[in-house]
Amino acid sequence: MGDFLNSLLGPEAEELRLLARMSYLMIFMAVVTFFTLLFENVPYGRYSTTKFGFPVNVKLAWFVQELPAFVVPLFVVFWTSGAKLSQLPNQLLLLMYFCHYFQRSLIYPFLIRGGKSTPFASFAIAFVFCVYNGYLQGRYLSRYAEYPADWVTRPMFISGSVLWLVGFLINVHSDHILRNLRKPGETGYKIPFGGLFEYVSGANFLGEIIEWAGFALASQSVHSAAFAFFTLVVLSSRAVAHHRWYLEKFEDYPKSRKALIPFLF
Ligand SMILES: NC(=O)c1ccc[n+]([C@@H]2O[C@H](COP(=O)([O-])OP(=O)(O)OC[C@H]3O[C@@H](n4cnc5c(N)ncnc54)[C@H](OP(=O)(O)O)[C@@H]3O)[C@@H](O)[C@H]2O)c1
């Protein structure tokens, strides 16, 4: 099975080039997305609209759209020959990636309270992105990424891993705060307080941006940098949009609170 899949994926040098091209394409798509988001918010959650397709139940949408980000690399790691899987840096980087997507695809969707339905187009784009990125990160780290034996003791890896963990904890904690703003059955919006929400409107987004920036720092590859850049573009735009939305909606919204970067922006 593994050999069959490897033969399908072609010779190593060719696939490595393909993975690099996929990363450059992701960077290009992030730039296109940046300009698109100057005119339109990503249409899900509070910006949901039927203009982008029929509504998909929010829990189902998050579960199905995020699952490939967990399952595709899992498949790649266990059913294709992962020549670099015995290396500690590769194992730790894959662990970070899987830890996030285990939470995001198998826990987060089922905890959502009163979330808005997701328009089909947003759901479909997120699904495709998760397949694409799951293959890109999983295949590169399990088969191709080469690190020196002492990589895990180097400052880049240690600081990147710490950033990843701090970002992950901020992200999960902030999503927890948002979720608990609603009692079961409620669907409206309230002002979030606590954690990094004391400083920024997009605390959950800031956590996720830090997380993938740390991952990119620890892995030092164009593949992880492309993912971190894409995340930065999408989530910084969403943080700015949410911040404006809160200021318009709530007269008593804390005036010192920024959109994404405490005290600055
Ligand atoms: N890596 C990436 O590129 C990427 C992209 C997108 C999202 N994400 C991550 O996915 C997670 C969810 O993203 P999101 O864009 O859905 O976040 P969000 O807009 O902050 O919403 C998160 C959840 O909290 C609810 N909520 C938000 N603000 C609320 C408020 N003031 N009062 C009551 N409920 C509130 C939302 O309900 P409604 O649905 O009713 O608004 C939704 O269920 C985040 O952790 C984010 O970092 C990652």
PDBQT file of the ligand as one rigid body, heavy atoms in Angstrom, charges set to zero:
ROOT
HETATM    1  N1  LIG A 301      -5.397  28.908  10.709  1.00  0.00    +0.000 N 
HETATM    2  C1  LIG A 301      -6.359  29.587  10.081  1.00  0.00    +0.000 C 
HETATM    3  O1  LIG A 301      -6.146  30.066   8.970  1.00  0.00    +0.000 OA
HETATM    4  C2  LIG A 301      -7.724  29.790  10.737  1.00  0.00    +0.000 A 
HETATM    5  C3  LIG A 301      -8.776  30.339   9.979  1.00  0.00    +0.000 A 
HETATM    6  C4  LIG A 301      -9.999  30.554  10.583  1.00  0.00    +0.000 A 
HETATM    7  C5  LIG A 301     -10.190  30.227  11.935  1.00  0.00    +0.000 A 
HETATM    8  N2  LIG A 301      -9.181  29.687  12.650  1.00  0.00    +0.000 N 
HETATM    9  C6  LIG A 301      -9.357  29.394  14.084  1.00  0.00    +0.000 C 
HETATM   10  O2  LIG A 301     -10.617  28.824  14.329  1.00  0.00    +0.000 OA
HETATM   11  C7  LIG A 301     -11.195  29.296  15.549  1.00  0.00    +0.000 C 
HETATM   12  C8  LIG A 301     -12.574  29.893  15.307  1.00  0.00    +0.000 C 
HETATM   13  O3  LIG A 301     -12.440  30.942  14.359  1.00  0.00    +0.000 OA
HETATM   14  P1  LIG A 301     -13.645  31.959  14.112  1.00  0.00    +0.000 P 
HETATM   15  O4  LIG A 301     -13.205  32.830  12.977  1.00  0.00    +0.000 OA
HETATM   16  O5  LIG A 301     -14.934  31.220  14.029  1.00  0.00    +0.000 OA
HETATM   17  O6  LIG A 301     -13.618  32.786  15.502  1.00  0.00    +0.000 OA
HETATM   18  P2  LIG A 301     -14.732  33.807  16.061  1.00  0.00    +0.000 P 
HETATM   19  O7  LIG A 301     -15.355  34.592  14.959  1.00  0.00    +0.000 OA
HETATM   20  O8  LIG A 301     -14.062  34.547  17.170  1.00  0.00    +0.000 OA
HETATM   21  O9  LIG A 301     -15.890  32.849  16.659  1.00  0.00    +0.000 OA
HETATM   22  C9  LIG A 301     -15.570  31.781  17.512  1.00  0.00    +0.000 C 
HETATM   23  C10 LIG A 301     -16.837  31.255  18.182  1.00  0.00    +0.000 C 
HETATM   24  O10 LIG A 301     -17.203  32.121  19.262  1.00  0.00    +0.000 OA
HETATM   25  C11 LIG A 301     -18.464  32.740  19.017  1.00  0.00    +0.000 C 
HETATM   26  N3  LIG A 301     -18.274  34.149  19.380  1.00  0.00    +0.000 N 
HETATM   27  C12 LIG A 301     -17.319  34.974  18.888  1.00  0.00    +0.000 A 
HETATM   28  N4  LIG A 301     -17.404  36.196  19.460  1.00  0.00    +0.000 NA
HETATM   29  C13 LIG A 301     -18.434  36.132  20.330  1.00  0.00    +0.000 A 
HETATM   30  C14 LIG A 301     -19.034  37.083  21.210  1.00  0.00    +0.000 A 
HETATM   31  N5  LIG A 301     -18.548  38.318  21.307  1.00  0.00    +0.000 N 
HETATM   32  N6  LIG A 301     -20.104  36.722  21.965  1.00  0.00    +0.000 NA
HETATM   33  C15 LIG A 301     -20.583  35.448  21.857  1.00  0.00    +0.000 A 
HETATM   34  N7  LIG A 301     -20.061  34.488  21.040  1.00  0.00    +0.000 NA
HETATM   35  C16 LIG A 301     -18.991  34.829  20.272  1.00  0.00    +0.000 A 
HETATM   36  C17 LIG A 301     -18.753  32.559  17.533  1.00  0.00    +0.000 C 
HETATM   37  O11 LIG A 301     -20.159  32.500  17.286  1.00  0.00    +0.000 OA
HETATM   38  P3  LIG A 301     -20.816  32.937  15.849  1.00  0.00    +0.000 P 
HETATM   39  O12 LIG A 301     -20.539  31.815  14.910  1.00  0.00    +0.000 OA
HETATM   40  O13 LIG A 301     -22.271  33.084  16.175  1.00  0.00    +0.000 OA
HETATM   41  O14 LIG A 301     -20.152  34.223  15.421  1.00  0.00    +0.000 OA
HETATM   42  C18 LIG A 301     -18.058  31.221  17.265  1.00  0.00    +0.000 C 
HETATM   43  O15 LIG A 301     -18.868  30.146  17.666  1.00  0.00    +0.000 OA
HETATM   44  C19 LIG A 301     -10.195  30.308  16.110  1.00  0.00    +0.000 C 
HETATM   45  O16 LIG A 301      -9.405  29.681  17.101  1.00  0.00    +0.000 OA
HETATM   46  C20 LIG A 301      -9.319  30.681  14.928  1.00  0.00    +0.000 C 
HETATM   47  O17 LIG A 301      -8.012  31.014  15.332  1.00  0.00    +0.000 OA
HETATM   48  C21 LIG A 301      -7.952  29.462  12.064  1.00  0.00    +0.000 A 
ENDROOT
TORSDOF 0
